[in-house]
Amino acid sequence: MFTLLLVLLILDGFLLAGVVLLQAGQGGGLASLGGGSTEKVLGGRQATTVLTKATWISGGVLLALSLILSVMSGTGSGATSEVQRQLQQGLPAAPAPLQAAPIAPTGDTPPPAQDQGGQGQ
C-alpha cells in the first residue's frame, strides 16, 4: 500500500510540474511593476482554465498523498537507527568518559628521596 501511494505521489508530482510549465505567464515579470497598481502586481481577474483547475487539483492530491505517506511512515515498525535501538534498550548512546583510579603507594616502591644537601650552610 505504501509503495502504491508513493508511486502515485511521484506521478502526481510530474503531472503538477508539467501543468504548471504549460500555463502562460502573468506578464513581463519584475519589469512590469513600474505602474504601481495592484492589478499589475497581483494580476487581474482571469478566466479559470482547464490548466488552472488541473493545477489546483494535482496540488491538493500531492499535499494529501504527502500527508498520508508521512503518517504511514511514522507508525510503521520499519528499520530503526542504532541510536534508537540503544535508547529503547536503555543503553547509553555514547560511551561514558574514563575516570582515572587513584594511585596508592605500594610497599615495592621506594619513598621519594629527600634532599639531604645543606642548603644555606
C-alpha positions in Angstrom: 0.0 0.0 0.0 2.8 2.4 0.9 4.6 1.7 -2.4 1.4 2.3 -4.4 0.8 5.6 -2.7 4.5 6.6 -3.2 4.3 5.8 -6.9 1.1 7.9 -7.2 2.8 10.8 -5.4 5.7 10.7 -7.8 3.4 10.6 -10.8 1.3 13.4 -9.4 4.5 15.5 -8.9 5.4 15.0 -12.6 1.9 15.9 -13.6 1.9 19.1 -11.5 5.2 20.2 -12.9 4.0 19.7 -16.4 0.7 21.5 -15.9 2.5 24.5 -14.3 5.0 24.7 -17.1 2.2 24.6 -19.7 0.5 27.6 -18.3 1.0 31.0 -19.8 3.0 33.6 -17.8 1.3 36.5 -16.0 3.2 39.2 -17.8 6.6 40.7 -18.0 7.7 39.7 -14.5 9.5 42.3 -12.4 9.9 44.7 -15.4 6.1 45.3 -15.5 5.9 46.6 -11.9 6.6 50.2 -12.8 2.9 51.4 -12.7 2.3 50.5 -9.0 -1.3 49.3 -9.5 -2.4 46.2 -7.7 -3.7 44.7 -10.9 -0.2 44.6 -12.3 1.3 43.2 -9.0 -1.3 40.6 -8.1 -2.6 40.0 -11.6 -6.0 40.8 -12.9 -9.0 38.5 -12.6 -8.5 35.8 -15.2 -10.8 33.2 -16.6 -10.4 29.8 -14.9 -8.9 27.5 -17.5 -8.6 23.7 -17.5 -4.9 24.1 -16.7 -5.7 26.2 -13.6 -8.2 23.6 -12.4 -5.7 20.8 -13.1 -3.0 22.7 -11.1 -5.2 23.1 -8.0 -6.4 19.5 -8.1 -3.0 18.0 -8.6 -1.5 20.3 -5.9 -4.2 19.2 -3.5 -3.7 15.5 -4.3 0.1 16.0 -3.9 -0.4 17.5 -0.4 -2.9 14.8 0.6 -0.7 12.0 -0.5 2.3 13.5 1.2 0.4 13.8 4.5 -0.9 10.2 4.2 2.6 8.8 3.5 4.0 10.8 6.4 1.5 9.4 8.8 2.0 5.9 7.4 5.8 6.0 7.7 5.7 7.4 11.3 3.6 4.5 12.6 5.3 1.7 10.8 7.7 -0.6 12.7 10.3 -0.3 9.9 14.0 -0.1 10.3 15.3 2.0 13.2 18.7 3.5 13.7 21.3 2.2 16.1 20.8 5.2 18.4 17.1 4.5 18.6 17.7 0.8 19.4 20.1 1.7 22.2 17.7 4.2 23.7 14.9 1.6 23.6 17.2 -0.9 25.4 18.3 1.6 28.0 21.9 1.6 26.9 23.8 4.9 26.8 24.1 6.3 23.4 27.7 7.4 23.9 30.4 5.7 25.9 31.0 7.0 29.4 34.1 9.0 29.9 37.0 7.1 31.5 37.9 8.1 35.1 41.4 7.6 36.4 41.6 5.5 39.5 43.6 6.9 42.4 47.2 5.5 42.7 48.0 4.2 46.1 51.7 3.7 47.0 52.7 0.0 47.5 55.5 -1.4 49.6 57.5 -2.3 46.5 58.3 1.3 45.5 60.8 3.3 47.5 59.7 6.6 49.1 60.7 9.7 47.2 64.3 10.8 48.1 64.6 13.8 50.4 67.3 16.4 49.7 70.0 15.8 52.4 72.2 18.5 51.0 72.9 21.5 53.1 71.0 24.4 51.9 72.3 27.8 53.0 75.2 26.3 55.0 
